[in-house]
Amino acid sequence: MQSKILTAFCLCLVFAFPAFAADIQLNGFASVVMGIDIEDDGEDAGLDESPYNERTVDNLQESKVALQWTANLEPGIRFVGQTMARGNASSGFDMNYDWAYFDFNVGDSGKFKAGRLRIPFYKYSDYLDVGYAYHWITPPESMYSLSFSNMDGIGYQQNFEGMGLEQSVNVVLGSYQGDLSIATETVASKLENLMAVNWSASMGDHEFYAAYAQADVYMPATLLATATAIAADGNDVSINGDYGHFVGIGYKGVFGDAALFAEYSMVGIDDSILSDSAGGYIGVSYNMDDYTYHLTYGFSKSDSKSIDAASSVSLDLNQDGNVDAIDNAFAQPTLDATTESLGEGDDSTITLGVRKDVGASTALKLELSMYTEDKIQVAGDAAKSEKEFTTLKFAIETMF
């Protein structure tokens, strides 16, 4: 339904184009990313038969091209739209409407928005997809880990000065409907009563931000069916309107040609089987003429939850429809294995890179990333397995 509304609205813009053609501004950006694995080491021999052992760089998934248009309708009122084609290994490129909203000026320093908006989770949320805007090829996954970034709803942003700081508060309310990932399964999910607040401030060469978000999460994943059936309380497993929350903080400081930057976040869904996770990064960069050299250390950790199994459970275990009873001696290890496979362990990434600015709106980037993880890879594994990957990437980023 939402896609039909957006399509209808865009058609209205096309037919009305002659009426306000002079007030439309077109902009865009593009990224072409290529990469190769130069080391892929799973130290545990048991990984040989695991699908997680096969890891190659998808040379399309981080490539993208987008077109953004701004229509100034009346003084203080405008429409902003953005379509983006993202690389996809199986289908080439997938087209989506990432932004489609009206905004209205409120006084000299406020702005009200309504439509499809960006959720202000992170420091770089507003230009998350614009690779030219930062020195990495992609922001650290240890922090920028959520698989969605947009919502449908309303928002208000207020800029002000106080305590020697230039400050901004951005509040959004609405919902998200789309695919989310749980383990190896992608499911149609919903976030209702979604609310996010982002505070940012700057003082000279120092920038700070803090963010909080919450929502009622619905993820009807089929892989949770068995775990729900054998749990003492199925509500501790299922994700059916449970309280999800995100907390993030960040800092960036510029010291001459050098810069220090860091972000940290915590994510969780209460009363569900999904693990609580935390992660972030710390890094430095150094500018030398048209070159920016950078080093980043990213880290994340997931802790599986302890969920009690029922003492006796009846499950339809057979294809012929026979119902068998199982006791806690089987149910608890099965439930523990499921929770651990959904997130138990930690990982880290060291990224070395260089950016070369070419002209006023194009950049070339080269990055070497060394990734290490120590996690339970497959349900039922008795211990964590260590894996290491080293990846080399090259990107061309531009704005137009």
C-alpha positions in Angstrom: 0.0 0.0 0.0 2.8 2.4 0.9 4.6 1.8 -2.4 1.4 2.5 -4.3 1.0 5.8 -2.5 4.6 6.8 -3.3 4.2 5.8 -6.9 1.0 7.8 -7.2 2.6 10.8 -5.7 5.6 10.6 -8.0 3.3 10.4 -11.0 1.6 13.6 -9.8 5.0 15.3 -9.7 5.7 14.2 -13.2 2.4 15.5 -14.6 2.7 18.7 -12.6 6.3 19.2 -13.7 5.7 22.1 -16.1 4.0 24.1 -13.4 7.1 24.4 -11.2 9.9 23.1 -13.3 12.1 26.0 -12.4 11.8 25.2 -8.7 13.2 21.6 -8.9 16.8 20.8 -8.1 18.3 17.5 -9.1 21.4 16.0 -7.4 22.8 12.5 -7.2 25.7 10.3 -6.1 27.3 7.0 -7.1 29.7 4.4 -5.7 31.4 1.7 -7.6 33.0 -0.8 -5.2 35.2 -3.8 -6.0 37.0 -6.2 -3.7 38.8 -9.5 -3.2 39.4 -11.8 -0.3 43.2 -12.2 0.1 42.9 -14.5 3.2 40.1 -16.7 4.4 41.0 -18.8 7.4 38.5 -20.9 9.5 40.7 -22.5 12.1 38.2 -25.0 13.3 38.2 -28.1 11.0 34.5 -28.5 11.8 33.8 -25.4 9.6 34.6 -27.3 6.4 31.0 -28.4 6.1 29.5 -25.2 7.3 27.9 -22.6 4.9 29.7 -19.9 6.9 33.0 -21.2 5.7 32.4 -19.9 2.2 33.0 -16.1 2.1 33.7 -14.2 -1.0 33.5 -10.5 -1.7 30.3 -9.4 -3.5 31.5 -6.8 -5.9 27.9 -5.4 -6.3 26.5 -5.3 -2.8 28.2 -2.0 -1.8 27.9 -0.3 -5.2 25.0 2.1 -5.6 23.7 5.0 -7.6 21.0 7.5 -6.4 19.1 10.5 -7.7 17.7 13.1 -5.3 15.2 15.8 -6.2 14.0 18.8 -4.2 10.8 20.7 -5.3 10.3 24.1 -3.7 6.5 24.3 -3.6 5.8 27.4 -1.6 8.0 29.7 0.6 9.1 27.4 3.5 7.5 24.2 2.0 9.3 21.7 -0.2 9.3 18.0 -1.2 12.4 15.9 -1.1 12.6 12.5 -2.9 15.4 10.0 -3.4 15.5 6.8 -5.4 18.5 4.5 -5.1 19.6 1.4 -7.0 21.7 -0.8 -4.8 23.9 -3.7 -5.9 22.5 -7.2 -5.5 24.5 -10.3 -6.2 21.4 -12.2 -7.6 19.4 -9.5 -9.4 22.0 -6.9 -10.4 20.5 -3.7 -8.9 17.4 -3.2 -6.8 15.6 0.1 -7.0 13.9 1.7 -3.9 12.5 4.9 -2.7 14.7 5.8 0.3 13.3 9.3 0.9 9.9 10.8 0.0 8.8 13.5 2.4 7.5 17.1 2.7 9.2 19.5 5.1 7.9 22.8 6.5 10.0 25.5 8.1 8.9 26.4 11.6 10.3 29.8 12.6 13.9 30.5 11.8 15.5 27.3 13.2 12.8 24.5 13.2 11.7 22.1 10.5 8.8 19.7 10.4 8.9 16.6 8.1 6.2 14.1 7.0 6.7 11.0 4.8 9.5 8.5 4.4 12.3 9.7 6.5 15.8 8.6 7.6 16.0 7.3 11.2 18.7 9.3 13.1 20.5 6.3 14.6 24.1 7.3 14.0 26.4 10.3 13.5 26.4 9.7 9.7 22.7 8.8 9.4 21.7 11.7 7.2 24.3 10.9 4.6 24.8 7.2 5.3 24.7 6.2 1.6 26.8 9.0 0.3 30.2 7.4 0.3 31.9 10.7 -0.8 30.9 12.3 2.6 33.3 10.2 4.7 36.8 8.6 4.4 35.7 4.9 4.6 34.3 2.9 1.7 31.5 1.9 4.1 31.1 3.0 7.8 32.3 0.3 10.3 29.8 -2.6 10.4 30.4 -3.0 14.1 28.5 0.2 14.7 26.4 0.5 11.5 24.9 -2.9 11.9 21.1 -2.4 11.6 19.7 -3.7 8.3 17.3 -0.8 7.9 17.6 3.0 8.0 14.3 4.5 6.9 10.8 4.8 8.3 7.3 6.2 7.4 6.1 8.9 9.8 6.8 12.4 11.0 9.7 14.3 12.4 10.8 17.6 13.9 14.3 19.1 14.0 15.2 22.1 16.2 18.5 23.9 16.0 19.6 26.2 18.8 22.7 27.5 20.7 23.4 27.0 24.4 26.3 26.5 26.8 28.7 27.5 24.2 27.5 24.7 21.8 25.7 24.7 18.5 23.0 22.1 19.1 20.3 20.2 17.2 17.6 17.9 18.4 15.9 15.6 15.9 12.8 13.6 16.9 10.9 11.1 14.6 7.8 9.0 15.1 6.3 6.4 12.9 6.7 2.8 11.8 8.8 0.5 9.6 7.6 -2.4 7.4 10.0 -4.5 5.5 12.5 -7.3 5.6 14.7 -8.0 8.6 17.3 -10.7 9.1 17.4 -13.3 11.9 20.3 -15.7 11.6 20.1 -17.0 8.0 16.5 -16.2 7.5 15.0 -12.9 6.0 11.5 -12.3 7.1 8.8 -9.7 6.5 8.8 -7.7 9.7 7.2 -4.6 11.4 8.4 -2.0 13.8 5.4 -0.2 15.3 5.3 2.8 17.6 8.8 3.6 16.4 10.4 6.6 18.1 13.9 8.0 17.8 15.6 11.0 19.3 19.0 12.3 18.2 21.0 15.1 19.9 24.1 16.5 18.3 26.3 19.4 19.3 29.5 21.1 18.1 32.0 23.4 19.7 34.7 24.5 17.3 36.5 21.4 16.0 34.7 19.0 18.4 31.4 17.2 17.6 29.2 15.1 19.9 26.1 13.1 19.4 23.7 10.8 21.4 20.7 8.8 20.1 18.0 6.7 21.5 15.3 4.7 19.7 12.6 2.2 20.6 9.8 0.3 18.9 7.4 -2.7 19.2 9.1 -5.4 17.1 7.3 -8.1 15.1 9.4 -10.8 13.4 7.4 -14.0 12.6 10.5 -16.1 11.9 9.7 -19.7 11.1 13.0 -20.9 12.6 11.7 -19.9 16.0 8.7 -22.2 15.9 10.4 -25.2 17.5 12.2 -23.0 20.1 8.9 -21.4 21.0 7.2 -24.8 21.4 9.8 -26.2 23.8 10.3 -23.1 25.9 8.7 -23.0 29.3 7.2 -19.7 28.3 6.9 -19.2 24.5 6.7 -15.4 24.9 10.4 -15.5 26.0 11.3 -16.7 22.5 8.8 -15.2 20.0 9.2 -11.7 18.7 5.6 -10.5 18.7 5.4 -6.8 19.8 8.4 -7.0 22.1 10.2 -3.8 23.2 13.3 -3.1 21.0 15.7 -0.4 21.9 18.9 1.3 20.6 21.3 3.6 22.4 24.2 5.3 20.6 26.9 7.9 21.4 29.7 9.4 19.3 32.5 11.9 19.1 34.7 13.5 16.5 37.6 15.9 17.1 39.9 17.6 14.6 43.4 18.5 15.7 45.1 20.3 12.8 45.5 17.7 10.0 44.7 14.8 12.3 41.2 13.7 13.6 40.0 11.3 16.2 36.5 9.7 15.9 34.5 7.1 17.8 31.0 5.7 18.2 29.4 3.1 20.4 25.9 1.5 20.6 23.8 -1.1 22.4 20.9 -2.9 20.8 18.4 -5.4 22.2 14.9 -6.8 22.1 13.4 -7.6 25.5 11.5 -10.8 26.2 12.8 -12.4 23.0 15.3 -15.0 22.0 17.5 -12.5 20.2 20.8 -11.7 21.8 21.7 -8.4 23.2 24.6 -6.8 21.4 27.0 -3.9 21.7 29.6 -2.6 19.4 31.5 0.4 18.1 34.7 1.7 16.7 37.6 4.1 17.4 39.8 5.5 14.7 42.2 8.2 13.6 42.8 9.9 10.3 45.5 12.3 8.9 45.1 14.7 5.9 48.0 15.4 3.6 47.0 17.6 0.7 44.5 15.5 -1.4 45.1 12.4 0.6 43.4 11.1 3.8 45.1 8.2 5.6 43.0 6.4 8.2 43.1 3.6 10.7 40.0 2.2 12.4 39.5 -0.5 15.1 35.9 -1.9 15.2 34.5 -4.3 17.7 31.2 -6.0 18.7 30.0 -8.5 21.2 26.8 -10.6 21.5 25.5 -12.4 24.6 22.9 -15.1 24.2 20.0 -15.2 26.6 19.2 -18.0 29.1 15.7 -19.4 28.4 14.2 -22.3 30.3 12.7 -25.2 28.5 9.5 -26.9 29.5 9.9 -30.1 31.6 7.8 -32.0 29.1 6.8 -31.0 25.6 4.8 -32.5 22.8 6.0 -31.8 19.3 5.1 -33.0 15.8 8.5 -34.3 15.0 7.6 -36.8 12.2 6.7 -36.2 8.6 3.9 -38.8 8.9 2.2 -36.6 11.5 2.9 -38.6 14.6 3.2 -36.5 17.8 6.0 -37.5 20.1 6.7 -36.3 23.6 10.1 -35.1 24.6 11.4 -34.3 28.1 13.7 -31.5 29.4 16.8 -33.6 28.9 16.4 -33.1 25.1 14.5 -29.7 25.1 17.0 -27.6 27.1 20.1 -28.5 25.1 18.1 -27.8 21.9 16.9 -24.5 23.2 20.4 -23.5 24.4 21.9 -24.4 21.0 19.3 -22.2 19.2 19.9 -19.2 21.4 23.7 -19.4 21.1 23.6 -19.8 17.3 21.6 -16.5 17.2 24.4 -14.6 18.8 27.2 -15.6 21.2 30.7 -14.3 20.9 32.7 -11.3 19.7 34.5 -10.0 16.7 36.9 -7.2 15.7 38.0 -5.5 12.5 41.1 -3.5 11.8 40.8 -1.3 8.7 43.7 0.6 7.0 42.8 2.9 4.2 43.6 5.9 2.0 41.3 8.3 0.2 42.5 10.5 -2.7 40.3 13.4 -3.7 40.0 14.0 -7.4 38.6 17.4 -8.4 35.8 18.9 -6.3 33.3 15.9 -6.2 35.1 12.6 -6.8 37.2 10.4 -4.5 39.2 7.2 -5.0 39.5 4.9 -1.9 41.6 1.8 -1.1 41.1 -0.2 2.1 42.5 -3.3 3.7 40.3 -4.9 6.4 41.4 -7.7 8.8 38.4 -9.4 10.4 38.6 -11.8 13.3 35.6 -13.5 15.1 35.2 -16.0 17.9 31.6 -17.2 17.8 29.4 -20.2 17.8 28.8 -20.7 14.1 26.2 -23.5 13.9 23.4 -24.6 16.3 24.6 -27.5 18.4 28.4 -26.6 18.3 29.9 -27.2 21.8 32.4 -24.4 21.5 33.1 -21.2 19.7 35.1 -21.2 16.4 37.6 -18.6 15.4 37.6 -17.3 11.8 39.8 -14.7 10.1 39.3 -12.9 6.9 41.4 -10.3 5.1 39.8 -8.2 2.4 41.1 -5.6 0.0 38.6 -3.1 -1.5 38.7 -0.3 -4.0 36.0 2.3 -4.6 35.2 5.3 -6.8 32.8 7.7 -5.1 31.2 10.8 -6.7 28.5 13.4 -6.3 26.8 15.2 -9.1 
